[in-house]
């Protein structure tokens, strides 16, 4: 077990070492050396990938031989405890998260190689790779966390790096606005995970993930409904499920490579992983399962409709991702854990590939349409009327077009209301600080006079 733990440590500490080295390089003139940055990033990501593959082989062999497998602890730190409250942070590998770790490390290596050429000689080359490595560390914490409290740390790192990469091209005001919109959507929905994790820590101290140890088990009292609701609320925001879908197409303002790994590969599936962990850890009431399925079904239909009327490829792929994640929500609510896991990993690879090559999709599509126009029209004439009559097709298109206009011009009412509330609270805090510091009266008169 000691050797396995040493290999498992490379999964997390390899990218973490790359992050530390990049942080130190950022204070020196070496931050302009693209070759150095490439090697530092590639070393950490490759170490994580190779370690993950080796551990996956060993873990599958042991599971097939004995029928069970003990989790492999990577890191465990006891912060403090008082009364029955225990504050601990831990990372561990089991038969669920090893596949998500392989997905994260593989996609990060692919996107890293792509970005080396995509952002060659770009002024933000160093900044991009620093944020990508920070994002990989956050994703690994999400997937490797041994409790929901530790998972929240990585959850926040993913949200912060997402907003920073959406605003990567700062020369346009739209990128900043879209990044702020996504950031506010994250902040609103992250309250669910924060409150749910705090409630679990208060009522179930030192509770750790233990896949296969007679789980799931019942939550005590009112937590049986409250915790699943809070986690579903948080997963909806991170995975852009309806009605929190408005930020997803706006997030495509960032570089193509970051859009691929965030909203095609890893970030958008974090909500799926959260719900999988919840269902494997605790019993979820039927009412909450129905609510999860309803959210997924509505989001699936919504994403399919809007993906058909988008004028650019990246937005169409964003809404297509939204619809597929909605199907995963339905699969989790039905208890199809293996199906949801395979669907999630397969969709992540497919969507990452599609977004990475979206810049050449239009050219290829036009060439294909010119070469096979007769066959395509003939296939449409035979297939589509079998599904829907012409009147239903035209009505569906008008509905989808109207929804697309609303999504493009509007913002989530809940996000906007909480944004206004936050600003008012900030103004009240500033007035209070001015008052207790003795400058409140003069500042108020100055404000009135102006």
C-alpha positions as CSV (number, residue, x, y, z in Angstrom):
1,X,0.0,0.0,0.0
2,X,2.9,2.3,0.6
3,X,4.0,2.1,-3.1
4,X,0.4,2.7,-4.3
5,X,0.2,5.8,-2.0
6,X,3.4,7.1,-3.5
7,X,2.1,6.7,-7.0
8,X,-1.3,8.2,-6.0
9,X,0.5,11.2,-4.6
10,X,1.9,12.0,-8.0
11,X,-1.6,12.5,-9.4
12,X,-2.2,15.5,-7.2
13,X,1.2,16.8,-6.3
14,X,2.6,16.7,-9.8
15,X,0.2,19.4,-11.1
16,X,0.6,21.2,-7.7
17,X,4.3,21.3,-8.1
18,X,3.9,22.8,-11.6
19,X,1.6,25.4,-10.2
20,X,4.2,26.4,-7.6
21,X,7.0,26.6,-10.1
22,X,4.9,28.7,-12.5
23,X,4.0,31.0,-9.6
24,X,7.7,31.5,-8.9
25,X,8.5,32.0,-12.6
26,X,5.9,34.7,-12.8
27,X,8.0,37.0,-10.7
28,X,11.0,36.7,-13.0
29,X,11.7,37.6,-16.7
30,X,11.5,33.9,-17.4
31,X,7.7,34.2,-17.7
32,X,8.2,35.2,-21.3
33,X,10.0,31.9,-22.1
34,X,7.3,29.8,-23.8
35,X,9.5,26.7,-24.0
36,X,10.1,26.7,-20.2
37,X,6.4,27.1,-19.5
38,X,5.5,24.3,-21.8
39,X,8.0,21.9,-20.1
40,X,6.8,22.8,-16.6
41,X,3.2,22.3,-17.4
42,X,3.8,19.1,-19.5
43,X,5.8,17.6,-16.7
44,X,3.2,18.0,-14.0
45,X,0.3,16.9,-16.3
46,X,2.2,13.9,-17.7
47,X,3.1,12.7,-14.1
48,X,-0.6,12.9,-13.1
49,X,-1.7,11.0,-16.3
50,X,0.9,8.2,-16.1
51,X,0.2,7.7,-12.3
52,X,-3.5,7.6,-13.0
53,X,-3.2,5.0,-15.7
54,X,-1.0,2.8,-13.5
55,X,-3.3,3.0,-10.5
56,X,-6.4,2.3,-12.7
57,X,-4.8,-0.9,-13.9
58,X,-3.8,-2.0,-10.4
59,X,-7.2,-1.1,-8.8
60,X,-9.2,-2.9,-11.5
61,X,-7.1,-6.0,-11.1
62,X,-7.5,-6.0,-7.3
63,X,-11.2,-5.4,-7.6
64,X,-11.7,-8.3,-10.1
65,X,-9.6,-10.6,-7.9
66,X,-11.3,-9.9,-4.6
67,X,-14.6,-8.2,-5.4
68,X,-13.9,-5.2,-3.2
69,X,-11.3,-2.5,-3.0
70,X,-10.2,-0.3,-0.1
71,X,-9.8,3.4,-1.0
72,X,-6.2,4.7,-1.4
73,X,-5.5,7.7,0.8
74,X,-3.4,10.4,-0.9
75,X,-3.5,13.2,1.7
76,X,-5.2,13.7,5.0
77,X,-4.9,16.7,7.3
78,X,-6.7,17.4,10.6
79,X,-7.1,21.1,11.0
80,X,-8.9,21.2,14.4
81,X,-11.8,19.9,16.4
82,X,-14.1,21.2,19.1
83,X,-16.9,19.3,20.8
84,X,-18.2,16.9,18.2
85,X,-17.1,19.1,15.2
86,X,-14.1,17.9,13.2
87,X,-12.5,19.9,10.4
88,X,-10.5,17.7,8.2
89,X,-9.3,17.8,4.5
90,X,-8.5,14.6,2.7
91,X,-7.9,13.2,-0.8
92,X,-8.4,9.6,-1.8
93,X,-8.9,7.3,-4.8
94,X,-11.7,4.8,-5.2
95,X,-13.4,3.0,-8.1
96,X,-15.5,6.0,-8.9
97,X,-13.2,8.9,-9.0
98,X,-10.2,7.1,-10.7
99,X,-12.1,7.3,-14.0
100,X,-12.8,11.0,-13.6
101,X,-9.2,11.6,-12.7
102,X,-8.1,9.8,-15.9
103,X,-10.6,11.9,-17.8
104,X,-9.2,15.2,-16.3
105,X,-5.6,14.4,-16.8
106,X,-6.0,13.1,-20.3
107,X,-8.0,16.1,-21.4
108,X,-5.7,18.5,-19.7
109,X,-2.7,17.0,-21.6
110,X,-4.6,17.2,-25.0
111,X,-5.7,20.8,-24.4
112,X,-2.2,21.7,-23.2
113,X,-0.6,20.5,-26.4
114,X,-3.2,22.2,-28.5
115,X,-2.8,25.5,-26.5
116,X,1.0,25.6,-27.0
117,X,0.4,26.2,-30.7
118,X,-2.9,28.0,-30.4
119,X,-1.5,30.7,-28.1
120,X,2.0,30.8,-29.5
121,X,3.4,34.4,-29.1
122,X,0.3,35.5,-27.5
123,X,0.9,38.2,-24.7
124,X,-1.2,36.1,-22.3
125,X,0.7,32.8,-22.9
126,X,2.0,32.6,-19.3
127,X,-1.3,33.8,-17.7
128,X,-3.3,31.2,-19.7
129,X,-1.2,28.2,-18.7
130,X,-1.0,29.3,-15.1
131,X,-4.8,29.4,-15.0
132,X,-5.1,26.1,-16.7
133,X,-2.8,24.4,-14.2
134,X,-4.7,26.1,-11.4
135,X,-8.0,24.8,-12.9
136,X,-6.5,21.2,-13.1
137,X,-5.6,21.4,-9.4
138,X,-9.1,22.5,-8.6
139,X,-10.7,19.7,-10.7
140,X,-8.5,17.1,-9.1
141,X,-9.5,18.3,-5.6
142,X,-13.2,18.0,-6.7
143,X,-12.7,14.5,-8.0
144,X,-10.3,13.2,-5.3
145,X,-12.0,14.9,-2.2
146,X,-12.8,12.5,0.6
147,X,-15.7,14.6,1.8
148,X,-18.0,17.3,0.6
149,X,-16.2,19.9,2.7
150,X,-12.9,19.2,0.8
151,X,-14.8,19.1,-2.5
152,X,-16.0,22.6,-1.9
153,X,-12.4,23.9,-2.1
154,X,-11.8,22.6,-5.5
155,X,-15.3,23.7,-6.6
156,X,-14.4,27.3,-5.8
157,X,-11.1,27.1,-7.6
158,X,-12.9,25.8,-10.7
159,X,-15.3,28.7,-10.6
160,X,-12.6,31.4,-10.2
161,X,-10.5,30.1,-13.0
162,X,-13.5,29.8,-15.2
163,X,-14.4,33.5,-14.8
164,X,-10.8,34.6,-15.3
165,X,-10.4,32.6,-18.5
166,X,-13.7,33.9,-19.9
167,X,-12.3,37.4,-19.5
168,X,-8.9,36.4,-21.0
169,X,-9.2,38.7,-23.9
170,X,-9.6,42.0,-22.0
171,X,-9.5,44.2,-25.1
172,X,-13.3,43.8,-25.4
173,X,-15.8,44.9,-22.8
174,X,-18.1,42.0,-23.7
175,X,-15.7,39.5,-22.3
176,X,-15.6,41.2,-18.9
177,X,-19.4,41.5,-18.8
178,X,-19.8,37.8,-19.7
179,X,-17.2,36.7,-17.1
180,X,-19.0,38.7,-14.4
181,X,-22.3,37.1,-15.4
182,X,-20.9,33.6,-15.1
183,X,-19.1,34.5,-11.9
184,X,-22.4,35.7,-10.3
185,X,-24.2,32.6,-11.4
186,X,-21.5,30.5,-9.8
187,X,-21.6,32.5,-6.6
188,X,-25.4,32.1,-6.3
189,X,-25.4,28.4,-6.8
190,X,-22.3,27.7,-4.8
191,X,-24.3,28.7,-1.7
192,X,-26.0,25.3,-2.0
193,X,-22.8,23.3,-1.8
194,X,-21.5,25.5,1.0
195,X,-24.6,25.2,3.2
196,X,-25.0,21.5,2.4
197,X,-21.4,20.7,3.3
198,X,-21.7,22.7,6.5
199,X,-24.9,20.9,7.5
200,X,-23.2,17.5,6.9
201,X,-20.1,18.5,8.9
202,X,-22.3,19.7,11.8
203,X,-24.5,16.5,12.0
204,X,-22.1,13.9,10.6
205,X,-18.6,14.9,11.8
206,X,-15.6,13.1,10.3
207,X,-17.9,11.5,7.6
208,X,-15.8,10.4,4.7
209,X,-16.6,8.9,1.3
210,X,-16.5,5.1,1.5
211,X,-17.6,3.6,-1.9
212,X,-18.8,0.1,-1.5
213,X,-19.0,0.0,2.3
214,X,-22.7,-0.8,2.6
215,X,-23.8,2.5,1.2
216,X,-25.9,4.5,0.6
217,X,-27.1,5.3,4.1
218,X,-29.9,7.5,5.4
219,X,-29.5,11.1,6.4
220,X,-30.8,12.2,9.8
221,X,-34.1,14.0,10.1
222,X,-34.7,17.1,8.0
223,X,-31.3,16.7,6.2
224,X,-32.8,13.9,4.1
225,X,-34.6,16.6,2.0
226,X,-32.5,19.7,2.6
227,X,-29.1,18.4,1.7
228,X,-30.1,16.8,-1.6
229,X,-32.0,20.0,-2.5
230,X,-29.0,22.2,-1.8
231,X,-26.6,20.0,-3.8
232,X,-29.0,19.9,-6.7
233,X,-29.3,23.7,-6.6
234,X,-25.5,23.9,-6.7
235,X,-25.1,21.3,-9.5
236,X,-27.6,23.1,-11.6
237,X,-25.5,26.2,-11.6
238,X,-22.2,24.6,-12.2
239,X,-23.6,22.4,-15.0
240,X,-25.6,25.3,-16.5
241,X,-29.0,23.5,-16.1
242,X,-32.2,25.5,-16.7
243,X,-32.9,28.2,-15.5
244,X,-29.1,28.9,-15.0
245,X,-28.2,28.3,-18.6
246,X,-27.8,31.9,-19.7
247,X,-24.1,32.0,-18.7
248,X,-23.0,29.0,-20.7
249,X,-23.0,30.5,-24.3
250,X,-21.5,33.7,-22.8
251,X,-18.6,31.7,-21.4
252,X,-17.5,30.9,-24.9
253,X,-15.9,34.3,-25.1
254,X,-12.7,32.8,-23.7
255,X,-10.0,31.0,-25.8
256,X,-11.2,28.0,-27.7
257,X,-8.9,25.6,-25.7
258,X,-10.2,26.8,-22.4
259,X,-13.8,26.6,-23.6
260,X,-13.1,23.0,-24.7
261,X,-11.8,21.8,-21.3
262,X,-14.2,23.8,-19.2
263,X,-17.6,23.7,-21.0
264,X,-17.0,20.6,-23.1
265,X,-14.9,18.4,-20.9
266,X,-14.6,19.0,-17.1
267,X,-16.2,22.0,-15.5
268,X,-19.7,21.4,-16.9
269,X,-19.6,17.8,-15.6
270,X,-18.7,18.8,-12.1
271,X,-22.4,18.9,-11.2
272,X,-22.8,15.4,-12.5
273,X,-20.0,14.1,-10.3
274,X,-21.5,15.9,-7.3
275,X,-24.9,14.2,-7.7
276,X,-23.2,10.8,-8.3
277,X,-21.3,11.2,-5.0
278,X,-24.4,12.2,-3.2
279,X,-26.4,9.3,-4.5
280,X,-23.6,6.8,-3.7
281,X,-23.1,8.2,-0.3
282,X,-26.6,8.8,1.0
283,X,-30.2,7.8,0.4
284,X,-32.1,10.4,-1.5
285,X,-35.9,10.7,-1.1
286,X,-38.1,9.9,-4.1
287,X,-39.3,13.5,-4.3
288,X,-35.8,14.8,-4.8
289,X,-35.1,12.2,-7.4
290,X,-38.2,13.3,-9.3
291,X,-37.0,16.9,-9.1
292,X,-33.5,15.9,-10.4
293,X,-35.1,14.1,-13.3
294,X,-37.4,17.1,-14.0
295,X,-34.5,19.5,-14.1
296,X,-32.6,17.3,-16.4
297,X,-35.5,16.7,-18.8
298,X,-36.4,20.4,-19.0
299,X,-32.7,21.3,-19.6
300,X,-32.4,18.7,-22.2
301,X,-35.4,19.9,-24.2
302,X,-34.3,23.5,-23.7
303,X,-30.7,22.8,-24.9
304,X,-31.9,20.9,-27.9
305,X,-34.2,23.7,-29.1
306,X,-31.6,26.4,-28.7
307,X,-28.8,24.5,-30.2
308,X,-30.8,24.3,-33.5
309,X,-31.1,28.1,-34.0
310,X,-27.6,29.3,-33.0
311,X,-25.6,31.3,-35.6
312,X,-22.2,30.2,-34.4
313,X,-20.7,26.8,-33.8
314,X,-19.4,27.4,-30.2
315,X,-22.8,28.4,-28.9
316,X,-24.5,25.5,-30.6
317,X,-22.0,23.1,-29.0
318,X,-22.6,24.8,-25.6
319,X,-26.3,24.2,-25.7
320,X,-25.7,20.7,-27.0
321,X,-23.5,20.0,-24.0
322,X,-26.3,21.4,-21.8
323,X,-28.8,18.9,-23.2
324,X,-26.5,16.0,-22.7
325,X,-25.8,16.9,-19.1
326,X,-29.5,17.1,-18.6
327,X,-29.8,13.5,-19.7
328,X,-27.1,12.6,-17.2
329,X,-29.2,14.1,-14.5
330,X,-32.1,11.9,-15.5
331,X,-29.8,8.8,-15.5
332,X,-28.6,9.6,-12.0
333,X,-32.1,10.0,-10.7
334,X,-33.0,6.6,-12.1
335,X,-30.0,5.0,-10.3
336,X,-28.1,4.2,-13.5
337,X,-24.7,5.1,-12.1
338,X,-22.6,3.2,-14.5
339,X,-24.5,4.5,-17.5
340,X,-24.2,8.1,-16.2
341,X,-20.4,7.7,-15.6
342,X,-19.8,6.2,-19.1
343,X,-22.0,8.8,-20.7
344,X,-20.2,11.6,-18.8
345,X,-16.7,10.5,-19.8
346,X,-17.6,9.8,-23.4
347,X,-19.4,13.1,-23.8
348,X,-16.5,15.0,-22.3
349,X,-14.0,13.6,-24.8
350,X,-16.4,14.1,-27.8
351,X,-17.3,17.6,-26.9
352,X,-13.7,18.7,-26.2
353,X,-12.8,17.4,-29.6
354,X,-15.6,19.2,-31.3
355,X,-14.9,22.5,-29.6
356,X,-11.2,22.3,-30.3
357,X,-11.9,21.8,-34.0
358,X,-14.9,24.2,-34.2
359,X,-12.8,26.8,-36.1
360,X,-12.6,24.4,-39.1
361,X,-16.1,22.9,-38.8
362,X,-17.7,25.6,-40.9
363,X,-15.3,25.1,-43.8
364,X,-15.7,21.3,-43.6
365,X,-19.5,21.5,-43.4
366,X,-19.7,23.7,-46.5
367,X,-17.4,21.4,-48.4
368,X,-19.5,18.4,-47.4
369,X,-22.8,20.1,-48.2
370,X,-21.5,21.1,-51.6
371,X,-20.4,17.5,-52.3
372,X,-23.4,15.7,-50.9
373,X,-26.2,18.3,-51.2
374,X,-28.5,16.0,-53.2
375,X,-28.1,13.1,-50.8
376,X,-28.6,15.3,-47.7
377,X,-31.8,16.9,-49.0
378,X,-33.0,13.5,-50.0
379,X,-32.3,12.1,-46.5
380,X,-34.1,15.0,-44.9
381,X,-37.1,14.6,-47.2
382,X,-37.5,11.0,-46.1
383,X,-36.6,11.2,-42.4
384,X,-37.9,14.4,-40.9
385,X,-41.6,14.1,-41.9
386,X,-41.7,10.7,-40.2
387,X,-40.9,12.4,-36.9
388,X,-43.0,15.6,-37.0
389,X,-45.4,17.1,-39.5
390,X,-44.4,20.3,-41.3
391,X,-46.6,22.5,-39.0
392,X,-45.0,21.1,-35.9
393,X,-41.5,21.7,-37.3
394,X,-42.2,25.3,-38.1
395,X,-43.8,25.9,-34.7
396,X,-40.9,24.3,-32.9
397,X,-38.5,26.4,-34.9
398,X,-40.3,29.6,-33.9
399,X,-40.4,28.6,-30.3
400,X,-36.7,27.8,-30.3
401,X,-35.9,31.1,-32.0
402,X,-37.9,33.0,-29.4
403,X,-36.1,31.2,-26.6
404,X,-32.7,31.9,-28.2
405,X,-33.5,35.7,-28.4
406,X,-34.6,35.7,-24.8
407,X,-31.4,33.8,-23.7
408,X,-29.2,36.1,-25.7
409,X,-30.7,39.4,-24.4
410,X,-31.8,38.4,-20.9
411,X,-30.1,37.4,-17.7
412,X,-31.2,35.2,-14.8
413,X,-33.6,37.1,-12.6
414,X,-32.4,35.4,-9.5
415,X,-28.7,36.2,-10.3
416,X,-29.6,39.8,-11.1
417,X,-31.6,40.3,-7.9
418,X,-28.9,38.8,-5.7
419,X,-26.3,40.9,-7.6
420,X,-28.3,44.0,-6.6
421,X,-28.7,42.8,-3.1
422,X,-24.9,42.2,-2.8
423,X,-24.2,45.8,-4.1
424,X,-26.6,47.3,-1.5
425,X,-25.0,45.2,1.3
426,X,-21.6,46.5,0.1
427,X,-22.8,50.1,0.2
428,X,-24.3,49.5,3.7
429,X,-21.0,48.1,4.8
430,X,-19.1,51.0,3.5
431,X,-21.5,53.5,5.3
432,X,-21.1,51.5,8.5
433,X,-17.3,51.6,8.3
434,X,-17.4,55.3,7.6
435,X,-19.7,55.8,10.5
436,X,-17.6,53.9,13.1
437,X,-14.4,55.5,11.8
438,X,-15.8,59.0,12.4
439,X,-16.1,60.1,8.7
440,X,-19.7,59.0,8.1
441,X,-21.4,62.3,8.8
442,X,-19.0,64.3,6.6
443,X,-19.1,61.7,3.9
444,X,-22.9,61.7,3.9
445,X,-23.0,65.5,3.5
446,X,-20.4,65.4,0.8
447,X,-22.5,62.9,-1.1
448,X,-25.6,65.0,-0.7
449,X,-23.8,68.1,-1.8
450,X,-22.5,66.4,-4.9
